[in-house]
Amino acid sequence: MKKQADIFINRELSWIEFNKRVLLTGMEKEYKILDKVKFSSIFSNNLDEFFMVRVASLKAQVEAGITKKSIDGLTPKEQLEKINREVKNLTSLQENYVNNELNNELKREGIHLTKYKDLNQNQKNWCNNFFTSSIFPLLTPLVVDPAHPFPFISNLSLNLAALIKDEDDSKNQFVRIKIPTKNINRFIQIPNEIIASDDKNSHFFICVEDLIGNNINALFNGMECINYSFFRVTRDADLELKELEADDLLIAVEQSLQKRRLGGDVVRLEVESDIPKNILKLLIESISIQEEYIYFCKSLLGLDDLNQLTKINRDDLKENLLIGKTHPQLKILDSPSNKNFNCIFKILRKKNILLHHPYDLFKTSVEEFINRAADDPLVMAIKITLYRVSKDSPIITALMRAAENGKEVMTLVELKARFDEDNNIQWAKQLEQAGIHVVYGIIGFKTHTKIALIVRKEKGRLRNYFHIGTGNYNSNTSKFYTDLGLLSTDPDIASDLLELFNYLSGFSKQKRYQKLLVSPTSMREKFIILLKREIKNAEEGKKAAIIAKMNSLVDPEIIKLLYLASDAGVKISLIVRGICCLYPQRKNLSENIKVISIIGHFLEHSRIFWFCNDDDHEVFIGSADWMRRNLDRRIEAITPIEDCELKSQLYALLQTYIQDDYFSWIMQEDGSYAKYGLDSADNRSQIDLIEK
């Protein structure tokens, strides 16, 4: 009998492997320099969230004495040991790259990250004046002594720790200063005339903390700074919410957010590699953190701030990602003279439409669908789920306008969408004030499904139109995430959606649906049936194959069935961007399973599930990955694609990804990933899709 570790990859270590792919992608020479900066920033931002949620959870388990093992047989303590070792290796790789190759390439392109000590006196004078006028008033030194306890260090804040010598006191005083990176740019641009550069494409920056450190004595008149260093803490930011005890979910989430802002336990301390020992000792004692959670950094702390450099106005140094066209079937809507509300509904009565963002513009498809419905006098009702919404959302505006126009509007706003809770609370309040019926879903479950339903009165009867997608109703992320959506008026699926919306608002206990796969009620069961059918077909000599594209593959039951399918001879191709807990191409286990990960300019977010079924293909798209949380602990919806033309489109799309030899990473039998040789690449999925 095989050990758990021989058939399952640890979830956290698989995620680290994914983030490694993000980092290494940004180090490839083919990418433009500001895109390389972006990837390095994303790598660091991903790590921050990983520590705030996943590491924090494991650390809490260790402290509570929990020894329950992961699917690969590791205790929480063993997982943390491996995580820290792997992450420290990766952050060291990133630091060496940023300090050397990235910095040198930036210089070659005219972008200079200068240090205070390398400036001439005239340049230092400008920086000192900037410090006095724009930074000094924002700083608040906090001394630590018997009368002043160690101050609270907020999550992900950049801080300066200093030892100050007072001539009237033999003891040195410990002082902490929070660097105001939210009120001022991390990278301060020095005017070209101060640098004496005539090159308009040149940009010179100094880090705000470097400027503060070199002006630190201005904060302590009559005293002297002996030494100083910078540090950064990461805290547990997972939302602890007791829904069953809450009388008002919105108030409960607001209160939990206040606790998060105050901060949970510290799960990581980042310090400069040359931090003075006496300052480090004081930090360790004051923050109460174990040595294994201390990260000694040889580069800037908080490298996610590198993203600020991508805002530099140099289009030649970054790929233009603002692409997309109006879907061919919807081009008639582009005409300025076409104000006929009925037009989009007339199109959908004749033809189902499959959308693929960002290649198909979100603005002229999904947004247009909601906008036309809001203004159409024949539309009676609009129902929609909102998980993550952009801060300036055209869809929210359209929903409010629909309510003003007398339509029945129902929105489900998921208040527990991680790190979007505050934004969603504000939207929920505004929607309610606009007269919209707002619900928050089913207690104990996150509502992650992406569905919208339009009820329209036509010739004395009601007809339903709908959109089911793989991604959020978010105008911003729709430009950078690849997602699929179905626009249709299929009566059976529309009927299922009506039942689902009633379930979400608390007026239905529907567990069976005609066509939709809905979790947590029917989705897992249906996927098991589909997988077992492929196994049976293979055993009977019929055609059997599976192609699945998703963000993550974690669920043990699904993985075991995929192994059984492989053993039965089913050819399986998996396109998994992030976590994959399955070992591919292992002898006597998964020889017929191939796994690739696509990491490119756009974040691959769509989910597609294709089953051969002896050439009677069944294809599905929707919001769920093959993870326990999606199948058992979230409200999700996956729709079948029954239109033969759309099925063919999806199969062709899957083949585009499978044949990619530029953006794809091939998973090896040991769980590591290898990249194709970029120089010889012929198939570049994301670029090919742009050029279609």
Secondary structure as the mmCIF struct_conf table of DSSP 4:
data_model
#
loop_
_struct_conf.conf_type_id
_struct_conf.id
_struct_conf.beg_label_comp_id
_struct_conf.beg_label_asym_id
_struct_conf.beg_label_seq_id
_struct_conf.end_label_comp_id
_struct_conf.end_label_asym_id
_struct_conf.end_label_seq_id
HELX_RH_AL_P HELX_RH_AL_P1 GLN A 4 ILE A 7
STRN STRN1 PHE A 8 PHE A 8
HELX_RH_AL_P HELX_RH_AL_P2 ARG A 11 THR A 25
TURN_TY1_P TURN_TY1_P1 GLY A 26 MET A 27
TURN_TY1_P TURN_TY1_P2 LYS A 29 GLU A 30
BEND BEND1 TYR A 31 TYR A 31
HELX_RH_AL_P HELX_RH_AL_P3 ILE A 33 PHE A 50
HELX_RH_PI_P HELX_RH_PI_P1 PHE A 51 VAL A 55
HELX_RH_AL_P HELX_RH_AL_P4 ALA A 56 GLU A 63
TURN_TY1_P TURN_TY1_P3 ALA A 64 GLY A 65
TURN_TY1_P TURN_TY1_P4 ILE A 71 ASP A 72
BEND BEND2 GLY A 73 GLY A 73
HELX_RH_AL_P HELX_RH_AL_P5 PRO A 76 TYR A 97
HELX_RH_PI_P HELX_RH_PI_P2 VAL A 98 LEU A 102
HELX_RH_AL_P HELX_RH_AL_P6 ASN A 103 ARG A 108
TURN_TY1_P TURN_TY1_P5 GLU A 109 GLY A 110
STRN STRN2 ILE A 111 THR A 114
HELX_RH_3T_P HELX_RH_3T_P1 TYR A 116 ASP A 118
BEND BEND3 LEU A 119 LEU A 119
HELX_RH_AL_P HELX_RH_AL_P7 GLN A 121 PHE A 130
HELX_RH_PI_P HELX_RH_PI_P3 PHE A 131 ILE A 135
HELX_RH_3T_P HELX_RH_3T_P2 PHE A 136 LEU A 138
STRN STRN3 LEU A 142 VAL A 144
STRN STRN4 ASP A 145 ASP A 145
TURN_TY1_P TURN_TY1_P6 PRO A 146 ALA A 147
STRN STRN5 HIS A 148 HIS A 148
HELX_LH_PP_P HELX_LH_PP_P1 PRO A 149 PHE A 152
TURN_TY1_P TURN_TY1_P7 ASN A 155 LEU A 156
STRN STRN6 LEU A 158 ASP A 166
TURN_TY1_P TURN_TY1_P8 GLU A 167 ASP A 168
BEND BEND4 SER A 170 LYS A 171
STRN STRN7 ASN A 172 LYS A 178
TURN_TY1_P TURN_TY1_P9 THR A 181 ASN A 183
BEND BEND5 ILE A 184 ILE A 184
BEND BEND6 ARG A 186 ARG A 186
STRN STRN8 PHE A 187 ILE A 190
HELX_LH_PP_P HELX_LH_PP_P2 PRO A 191 PRO A 191
HELX_RH_AL_P HELX_RH_AL_P8 ASN A 192 ILE A 195
TURN_TY1_P TURN_TY1_P10 ALA A 196 ALA A 196
TURN_TY1_P TURN_TY1_P11 LYS A 200 ASN A 201
STRN STRN9 HIS A 203 CYS A 207
HELX_RH_AL_P HELX_RH_AL_P9 VAL A 208 GLY A 213
TURN_TY1_P TURN_TY1_P12 ASN A 214 ASN A 215
HELX_RH_3T_P HELX_RH_3T_P3 ILE A 216 LEU A 219
BEND BEND7 PHE A 220 PHE A 220
TURN_TY1_P TURN_TY1_P13 ASN A 221 GLY A 222
STRN STRN10 MET A 223 ARG A 235
HELX_RH_3T_P HELX_RH_3T_P4 GLU A 243 GLU A 245
BEND BEND8 ASP A 247 ASP A 247
HELX_RH_AL_P HELX_RH_AL_P10 LEU A 249 LEU A 262
STRN STRN11 VAL A 266 GLU A 272
TURN_TY1_P TURN_TY1_P14 SER A 273 ASP A 274
HELX_RH_AL_P HELX_RH_AL_P11 LYS A 277 ILE A 287
TURN_TY1_P TURN_TY1_P15 SER A 288 SER A 288
HELX_RH_3T_P HELX_RH_3T_P5 GLU A 291 TYR A 293
STRN STRN12 ILE A 294 CYS A 297
BEND BEND9 LYS A 298 SER A 299
BEND BEND10 LEU A 301 LEU A 301
HELX_RH_3T_P HELX_RH_3T_P6 LEU A 303 LYS A 311
BEND BEND11 ILE A 312 ASN A 313
HELX_RH_3T_P HELX_RH_3T_P7 ASP A 315 LEU A 317
BEND BEND12 LYS A 318 LYS A 318
STRN STRN13 LYS A 325 LYS A 325
HELX_RH_3T_P HELX_RH_3T_P8 PRO A 328 ASP A 334
TURN_TY1_P TURN_TY1_P16 PRO A 336 SER A 337
TURN_TY1_P TURN_TY1_P17 PHE A 341 PHE A 341
HELX_RH_AL_P HELX_RH_AL_P12 ASN A 342 LYS A 350
STRN STRN14 ILE A 353 HIS A 357
TURN_TY1_P TURN_TY1_P18 PRO A 358 TYR A 359
STRN STRN15 ASP A 360 ASP A 360
BEND BEND13 PHE A 362 PHE A 362
TURN_TY1_P TURN_TY1_P19 LYS A 363 SER A 365
HELX_RH_AL_P HELX_RH_AL_P13 VAL A 366 ASP A 375
TURN_TY1_P TURN_TY1_P20 PRO A 377 LEU A 378
STRN STRN16 VAL A 379 LEU A 386
BEND BEND14 TYR A 387 ARG A 388
BEND BEND15 LYS A 391 ASP A 392
HELX_RH_AL_P HELX_RH_AL_P14 PRO A 394 GLU A 404
TURN_TY1_P TURN_TY1_P21 ASN A 405 GLY A 406
STRN STRN17 GLU A 408 VAL A 413
TURN_TY1_P TURN_TY1_P22 LEU A 415 LYS A 416
BEND BEND16 ALA A 417 ALA A 417
TURN_TY1_P TURN_TY1_P23 ARG A 418 PHE A 419
HELX_RH_AL_P HELX_RH_AL_P15 GLU A 421 GLN A 433
TURN_TY1_P TURN_TY1_P24 ALA A 434 GLY A 435
STRN STRN18 HIS A 437 VAL A 439
TURN_TY1_P TURN_TY1_P25 ILE A 443 GLY A 444
STRN STRN19 LYS A 446 THR A 447
STRN STRN20 LYS A 450 GLU A 458
TURN_TY1_P TURN_TY1_P26 LYS A 459 GLY A 460
STRN STRN21 ARG A 461 GLY A 469
BEND BEND17 THR A 470 GLY A 471
BEND BEND18 TYR A 473 TYR A 473
TURN_TY1_P TURN_TY1_P27 SER A 475 ASN A 476
HELX_RH_3T_P HELX_RH_3T_P9 THR A 477 LYS A 479
TURN_TY1_P TURN_TY1_P28 PHE A 480 PHE A 480
STRN STRN22 TYR A 481 SER A 488
HELX_RH_AL_P HELX_RH_AL_P16 PRO A 491 LEU A 504
TURN_TY1_P TURN_TY1_P29 SER A 505 GLY A 506
BEND BEND19 PHE A 507 PHE A 507
BEND BEND20 GLN A 514 LYS A 515
STRN STRN23 LEU A 517 SER A 519
TURN_TY1_P TURN_TY1_P30 PRO A 520 SER A 522
HELX_RH_AL_P HELX_RH_AL_P17 MET A 523 GLU A 539
TURN_TY1_P TURN_TY1_P31 GLU A 540 GLY A 541
STRN STRN24 ALA A 545 MET A 550
BEND BEND21 ASN A 551 ASN A 551
STRN STRN25 LEU A 553 LEU A 553
HELX_RH_AL_P HELX_RH_AL_P18 PRO A 556 ALA A 568
TURN_TY1_P TURN_TY1_P32 GLY A 569 GLY A 569
STRN STRN26 LYS A 571 VAL A 576
BEND BEND22 ARG A 577 GLY A 578
STRN STRN27 CYS A 580 CYS A 580
STRN STRN28 LEU A 582 LEU A 582
HELX_LH_PP_P HELX_LH_PP_P3 TYR A 583 PRO A 584
BEND BEND23 GLN A 585 GLN A 585
TURN_TY1_P TURN_TY1_P33 LYS A 587 LEU A 589
TURN_TY1_P TURN_TY1_P34 GLU A 591 ASN A 592
STRN STRN29 ILE A 593 ILE A 598
BEND BEND24 GLY A 600 PHE A 602
STRN STRN30 LEU A 603 GLU A 604
STRN STRN31 ILE A 608 PHE A 611
BEND BEND25 ASN A 613 ASN A 613
TURN_TY1_P TURN_TY1_P35 ASP A 614 ASP A 615
BEND BEND26 ASP A 616 ASP A 616
STRN STRN32 GLU A 618 GLY A 622
BEND BEND27 SER A 623 SER A 623
STRN STRN33 TRP A 626 TRP A 626
BEND BEND28 MET A 627 MET A 627
HELX_RH_AL_P HELX_RH_AL_P19 ARG A 628 ASP A 632
BEND BEND29 ARG A 633 ARG A 633
STRN STRN34 ARG A 634 PRO A 640
HELX_RH_AL_P HELX_RH_AL_P20 CYS A 644 ILE A 658
TURN_TY1_P TURN_TY1_P36 GLN A 659 GLN A 659
BEND BEND30 ASP A 661 PHE A 663
STRN STRN35 SER A 664 MET A 667
HELX_LH_PP_P HELX_LH_PP_P4 GLN A 668 GLN A 668
TURN_TY1_P TURN_TY1_P37 GLU A 669 ASP A 670
BEND BEND31 GLY A 671 GLY A 671
STRN STRN36 TYR A 673 LYS A 675
HELX_RH_3T_P HELX_RH_3T_P10 LEU A 678 SER A 680
HELX_RH_AL_P HELX_RH_AL_P21 SER A 685 GLU A 691
#
